[in-house]
Amino acid sequence: MINSEYLSKAQDMLEKKHSELKRVEKERRAEILRKFPEYEVLEEKLAKTVGDLVSMIISKSGNTAVTINKIKQENLDIQKQMNDILVNNGYDSDYLKPIYFCPICKDAGIADGDWCSCIKNAALKLATQDLNQSGMLYTFGDFDLSLYSDKIDPEIGCSPREAMKNNLDDCLKFVKDFNGTGRGLFMIGATGLGKTHLSLSIANELLRKGYSVVYNSVPELVRILNSEQFGKTEGDTLQVIDNCDLLILDDLGAEHSTEYSTSLVYMLINSRLSKNKPIIASTNLDMNGIKARYQDRIWSRLFSMRVLLFCGTDNRIKTANNR
Ligand SMILES: [Zn+2]
């Protein structure tokens, strides 16, 4: 379950939206009655047919079946006349029907004995915003390729600038194609070369598109989850990170290497990838470091994602990216 604090905030939001819609309904009805007073007369007639029908059924007098059918027909005729008033004057025939923010739960917030998806999604978005209050200032527009050398590096077979241009393009494509499913990206490279900058730029764009994104460093997540799991603090971080549209795991490999942290990292990655939900993972370790640090089952999953190698040595890059 998502933290109850977020759920109650989400309920408040739904109630506000619902009462706003009820206000719109009232305004619409007032508008129609003002323009077409005959509509109200028909409403009264319609109510009378319902009343007649009820008393017919209760009294069971006379030729019931025939009379009931006659009243039903009258009821339908009146409904048609009311509909005609709307449609013939350019209104949608649903114009006076109740409007709901959420058609699934009709704004009750509960469906099938559980919180409705509208509440869960809103709560998840609130939780996401809270988890993301750090470093949301990065954008693709600030990413300065000119800081990377254009001299060919024989080790990578191209210039760092060209390699980074490809990484930037991959990140832009990731945002463009994003739909909440798929494998994700694995960013590898020394500290300060722009991994955080690009992953937070992706986060920024997707949050603006209305997706839920959770960003955190792996050491911090291990600390939070450890403390929640052993009851020292209250929270549902695991639920939030398992259900968000995109999970960004920064600084993979910087967590204390313990059996607990390793199994947690495996669980996080495996749970997302097996549900085809994307991750962006980044690490300062190099290829050999990753293989030495994690068992096959972890690194094989990491390398099943699109791998972006970050390169460059210029200190100006580090200054720009660590601002
Ligand atoms: Zn709902």
Boltz pocket constraint, residues with backbone or C-beta under 6 A from the ligand:
constraints:
  - pocket:
      binder: B
      contacts: [[A, 102], [A, 103], [A, 104], [A, 105], [A, 106], [A, 107], [A, 108], [A, 109], [A, 110], [A, 116], [A, 117], [A, 118], [A, 119]]
      max_distance: 6.0
